[in-house]
Amino acid sequence: MITDIHLEKFRSYNNESFEFSPGINIVVGPNASGKTNLLEAILFISIGDSYRTHSLAEIINNKADTARLETHGDKNDIRVAYLERQGDSASKQFKINDQPFRRLSFAKRLPIVLFEPNNVLIITGSPELRRNFLDDLLEQLKPGYGTLRRQYKRALTQRNNLLRQGEQVASQQLFVWNIRLSELGEQIALFRHELVEAMNKSAETLYRKLSGGKLSLQLKYNCNLTIEQYGSQLLHQLEASVNRDIERGFTSHGPHRDDLQILLNGFDVQTKASRGEIRTLMLVFDIIQTQLIEAAHNKKPILLLDDVFSELDGARRQALTKFLKPYQTFITTTDADIVIQHFSQTCKIIPVNTSN
């Protein structure tokens, strides 16, 4: 839990402070007033990264060279984040109780879960979005997974660079990266598979409870390889596909090509799912990741809901409201009345009126 936050030159905020309730916080204001910027700030200082951009320079107010965030926790912990513009990019540094860090490790992160309308694209969008969902969640569940993820991306980049050299590339060079990719890829696939299996344990029950129906729900890690022999089989694929990969200029096999398959009554939701079914699936995914993160950290995560209530009908709003009660929650909206009517406990209203 966090009790307050102070923002200097962060996005649309020049110098602003906010105090928070340990329960429901409703951030209200018109469109482009800074509501989402406040949620981004809470997430950034909690996990050390942004969900809206890969360019840290975008986070700094466009009239400034530096930005600073400071927040206090319920145990008097003080967290500070600094950003400094460096050309088109920016550097970041953190302090927790005056101890400096370049990056927030698993142990230094505050558990946090973001609910936003774009989460629906995890259900309906490209395989890359589902892979990123699994990997982002694993970074909050497994110490060291972020490092593993970065190592795989670097190895994949190295192999792809060699492939673009065409037939001049030495087979021995490729073989070294085939080995490296198969070793790292096996670890990633095993972690993802275990996560999907853990999600499966409660997914169907949750879906039926939220929808009031009896449809079956199954999640599958779709990799076209035997999970127990993923590494050896991937190495064989990489060796067998060298000529084709050289022609294409990229690596055609590995966990960067795998997918999370979502089946309702045996049908892939990519081909057959109603709008209501997709919205329910989005809630199922949000709730499951909350439960898994809470179990991994033995601590209730902070929940951020960016304009989610407007996307749900009455029944789904009620179900979400019941789930939110034990958590410190931040909900953005243009109309606080839409949200307030669903909560019996006191809600803290936080008006914002900056402009982007």
C-alpha positions in Angstrom: 0.0 0.0 0.0 1.1 3.6 -0.6 -0.2 6.6 1.3 0.8 9.4 -1.1 2.8 10.4 -4.1 4.6 13.6 -5.2 5.3 14.2 -8.9 7.7 16.7 -10.4 7.9 17.1 -14.2 6.3 13.7 -14.7 4.2 13.7 -17.9 1.6 16.5 -17.4 2.4 17.1 -13.8 4.8 19.9 -13.0 4.7 19.8 -9.2 1.7 18.0 -7.7 1.0 15.8 -4.6 -1.8 13.3 -3.9 -2.9 11.5 -0.7 -4.5 8.1 -1.0 -6.9 5.9 0.9 -6.0 2.3 1.8 -9.2 1.3 0.1 -10.9 2.6 -3.1 -9.4 5.7 -4.7 -11.4 7.2 -7.6 -9.4 9.4 -9.9 -11.9 11.7 -11.7 -11.5 14.3 -14.4 -12.3 14.9 -18.1 -10.5 13.2 -20.9 -6.8 14.3 -21.3 -6.7 15.6 -17.7 -3.9 13.4 -16.4 -5.8 10.5 -14.9 -3.9 7.8 -16.7 -0.6 9.7 -16.1 -1.2 9.4 -12.3 -1.8 5.6 -12.7 1.4 5.3 -14.8 3.3 7.2 -12.1 2.1 4.8 -9.4 3.1 1.8 -11.5 6.5 3.3 -12.5 7.6 3.9 -9.0 6.3 0.5 -7.9 8.0 -1.7 -10.5 10.5 0.6 -12.2 9.0 0.7 -15.7 6.2 2.1 -17.8 3.3 0.2 -19.4 2.7 3.0 -22.0 6.1 3.6 -23.6 9.5 2.0 -24.1 11.0 5.5 -24.3 11.7 6.9 -20.9 12.2 10.4 -22.4 8.5 10.5 -23.1 7.7 10.3 -19.4 9.6 13.5 -18.6 7.6 16.7 -19.1 8.6 18.1 -22.5 9.7 21.4 -21.0 12.1 19.7 -18.5 15.4 17.7 -18.5 14.6 15.7 -15.3 11.6 14.2 -13.5 11.2 13.0 -9.9 8.6 10.9 -8.1 8.4 10.2 -4.4 6.0 8.0 -2.5 5.5 6.8 1.1 4.4 3.3 2.1 2.3 2.2 5.1 5.5 1.1 6.9 7.1 4.6 6.4 9.1 3.3 3.4 10.2 6.1 1.2 10.6 5.3 -2.6 12.1 7.9 -5.0 12.5 7.6 -8.7 14.7 10.0 -10.8 14.6 10.4 -14.6 17.1 12.4 -16.6 16.8 13.2 -20.3 19.8 12.1 -22.4 19.1 13.1 -26.0 16.2 11.0 -27.3 16.4 8.7 -24.3 16.6 9.0 -20.6 18.2 7.3 -17.6 16.5 6.2 -14.4 17.6 5.7 -10.9 15.7 4.7 -7.7 16.1 5.0 -4.0 14.4 3.0 -1.3 14.9 4.4 2.1 18.0 6.3 0.8 19.6 3.1 -0.7 20.2 3.6 -4.5 19.3 1.1 -7.2 19.7 1.3 -11.0 16.9 -1.2 -11.5 14.2 -2.6 -9.2 14.7 -6.3 -8.7 12.0 -8.7 -7.9 12.4 -8.2 -4.2 12.4 -4.4 -4.5 9.2 -4.2 -6.6 5.8 -3.5 -5.1 3.2 -6.0 -6.4 0.8 -4.3 -8.7 -1.8 -5.2 -11.3 -3.1 -3.0 -14.1 -6.6 -3.4 -15.5 -7.2 -1.4 -18.7 -9.5 -1.6 -21.8 -6.6 -2.6 -24.0 -6.3 -5.8 -22.0 -9.0 -7.1 -24.2 -6.4 -7.3 -27.0 -4.7 -10.1 -25.0 -7.8 -12.1 -25.9 -8.4 -10.9 -29.5 -5.0 -9.6 -30.6 -1.8 -11.0 -32.0 0.2 -13.9 -30.4 2.9 -11.3 -29.4 0.4 -9.6 -27.0 -0.3 -12.9 -25.3 3.4 -13.8 -25.1 4.0 -10.4 -23.5 1.2 -11.0 -21.1 2.7 -14.3 -19.9 6.2 -12.8 -19.8 5.2 -9.6 -18.0 3.3 -11.7 -15.4 6.2 -14.1 -15.0 8.5 -11.1 -14.2 6.2 -10.4 -11.2 6.1 -14.1 -10.2 9.6 -15.5 -10.7 12.8 -13.9 -9.5 15.3 -13.8 -12.4 12.7 -14.2 -15.1 13.3 -10.7 -16.4 17.0 -11.4 -16.8 16.2 -14.7 -18.6 13.8 -12.8 -20.9 16.5 -10.2 -21.8 19.1 -12.9 -22.4 16.9 -14.7 -24.8 16.1 -11.5 -26.7 19.8 -10.7 -27.0 20.6 -14.2 -28.3 17.8 -14.0 -30.8 19.1 -10.7 -32.0 22.6 -12.1 -32.5 21.3 -15.1 -34.5 19.1 -12.9 -36.7 22.0 -10.6 -37.4 24.1 -13.6 -38.5 21.2 -14.9 -40.7 21.1 -11.5 -42.5 24.7 -12.1 -43.6 23.3 -14.7 -46.0 25.3 -17.7 -47.1 28.6 -16.1 -46.0 27.7 -16.8 -42.4 29.9 -19.5 -40.8 27.9 -22.6 -39.7 29.9 -22.8 -36.5 28.8 -19.3 -35.6 25.2 -20.2 -36.1 25.6 -23.4 -34.1 26.8 -21.5 -31.0 23.6 -19.4 -31.1 21.4 -22.4 -31.9 22.7 -24.0 -28.6 22.2 -20.8 -26.7 18.7 -20.2 -28.0 17.6 -23.8 -27.3 18.9 -23.6 -23.7 17.3 -20.3 -22.9 14.1 -21.1 -25.0 13.6 -24.3 -23.0 13.6 -22.3 -19.7 11.2 -19.7 -21.0 8.8 -22.3 -22.4 8.8 -24.3 -19.2 8.0 -21.2 -17.1 5.2 -20.2 -19.5 3.8 -23.7 -19.6 3.7 -23.9 -15.7 2.0 -20.5 -15.6 -0.7 -21.5 -18.0 -1.3 -24.7 -16.0 -1.6 -22.6 -12.9 -4.1 -20.3 -14.6 -6.1 -23.3 -15.8 -6.8 -24.4 -12.2 -9.2 -21.5 -11.6 -10.0 -20.1 -15.0 -13.1 -22.2 -15.8 -14.6 -21.8 -12.3 -14.0 -18.0 -12.5 -15.5 -17.7 -16.0 -18.6 -19.6 -15.1 -19.1 -17.5 -11.9 -18.7 -14.2 -13.8 -20.8 -15.2 -16.8 -23.5 -17.2 -15.0 -23.2 -19.8 -17.7 -21.8 -23.3 -18.1 -19.3 -22.9 -21.0 -16.0 -24.8 -20.6 -12.8 -22.8 -20.6 -9.4 -24.2 -21.3 -6.0 -22.4 -21.7 -3.2 -24.1 -23.6 0.4 -23.2 -24.2 0.7 -23.7 -27.9 4.3 -24.5 -28.9 4.1 -27.5 -31.3 6.9 -29.1 -29.3 6.9 -31.7 -26.5 7.3 -29.5 -23.4 9.5 -32.1 -21.7 11.9 -32.2 -24.6 11.5 -28.6 -25.7 15.3 -27.8 -25.7 16.5 -30.7 -27.8 13.5 -30.5 -30.2 14.1 -26.7 -30.6 17.8 -27.3 -31.3 16.8 -29.8 -34.0 14.4 -27.3 -35.6 16.9 -24.5 -35.6 19.5 -26.7 -37.3 17.0 -28.0 -39.8 15.7 -24.6 -40.8 19.0 -22.7 -41.3 18.6 -22.3 -45.1 15.0 -21.1 -44.8 15.9 -18.8 -42.0 18.8 -17.3 -44.0 16.3 -16.7 -46.9 13.9 -15.0 -44.6 16.5 -13.2 -42.4 14.9 -14.2 -39.1 14.6 -17.2 -36.7 11.4 -19.1 -37.4 11.3 -21.3 -34.3 11.4 -20.7 -30.6 9.3 -19.3 -27.7 9.1 -16.0 -29.6 6.8 -17.8 -32.0 4.7 -19.6 -29.4 1.1 -18.7 -28.4 -1.4 -18.9 -25.6 -4.5 -20.6 -26.9 -7.9 -19.8 -25.3 -10.7 -22.3 -25.9 -14.4 -21.8 -25.0 -16.4 -25.0 -25.4 -13.5 -26.3 -27.5 -13.6 -23.3 -29.9 -10.7 -20.9 -30.2 -11.9 -17.4 -29.1 -10.0 -16.0 -32.0 -12.6 -17.4 -34.3 -15.7 -17.6 -32.2 -16.5 -15.4 -29.2 -19.1 -12.8 -28.5 -18.2 -9.3 -27.1 -19.7 -10.3 -23.7 -17.6 -13.5 -23.6 -14.4 -11.5 -24.5 -15.1 -9.0 -21.7 -15.6 -11.8 -19.2 -12.4 -13.5 -20.3 -10.6 -10.1 -19.8 -11.9 -10.0 -16.2 -10.9 -13.6 -15.6 -7.3 -12.9 -16.7 -7.2 -9.7 -14.5 -8.4 -11.6 -11.5 -6.1 -14.6 -12.0 -3.0 -12.5 -12.3 -4.0 -10.6 -9.1 -4.3 -13.9 -7.2 -1.1 -15.3 -8.5 0.9 -12.1 -7.8 -0.5 -12.0 -4.3 0.5 -15.6 -3.7 4.0 -15.0 -5.1 4.7 -12.0 -2.9 2.6 -13.0 0.1 1.3 -9.5 -0.1 -1.8 -7.9 -1.6 -1.0 -6.1 -4.8 -2.1 -2.5 -5.6 -4.8 -2.5 -8.3 -4.9 0.1 -11.1 -8.1 0.3 -13.1 -7.9 2.7 -16.1 -11.4 3.5 -17.3 -12.5 -0.1 -16.9 -16.0 0.4 -15.4 -17.2 2.1 -18.5 -16.3 -1.0 -20.5 -18.4 -3.4 -18.4 -22.2 -4.0 -18.0 -24.0 -4.1 -14.6 -23.4 -7.7 -13.8 -19.7 -7.6 -14.5 -19.3 -4.3 -12.6 -20.9 -6.0 -9.6 -18.6 -9.0 -9.9 -15.5 -6.8 -10.2 -16.6 -4.6 -7.3 -16.9 -7.6 -5.0 -13.4 -8.7 -5.9 -11.8 -5.3 -5.3 -12.9 -4.9 -1.7 -9.7 -6.3 0.0 -7.3 -4.3 -2.1 -6.0 -0.7 -2.4 -7.4 0.3 -5.7 -7.2 3.2 -8.0 -10.0 3.7 -10.5 -10.0 6.4 -13.3 -13.2 7.7 -14.6 -14.8 10.8 -16.2 -17.9 10.2 -14.1 -17.4 9.3 -10.4 -21.0 8.5 -9.9 -20.7 5.5 -12.2 -18.1 4.0 -9.8 -19.3 5.2 -6.4 -22.7 3.6 -6.6 -21.1 0.2 -6.6 -19.2 0.6 -3.3 -20.7 0.6 0.2 -17.4 1.6 1.8 -16.1 5.1 1.7 -14.3 6.0 -1.5 -11.7 8.7 -1.7 -12.3 11.1 -4.7 -9.1 12.4 -6.3 -9.9 15.2 -8.9 -7.2 15.9 -11.5 -7.3 18.7 -14.0 -3.9 18.9 -15.7 -3.7 18.9 -19.5 -1.3 16.7 -21.6 
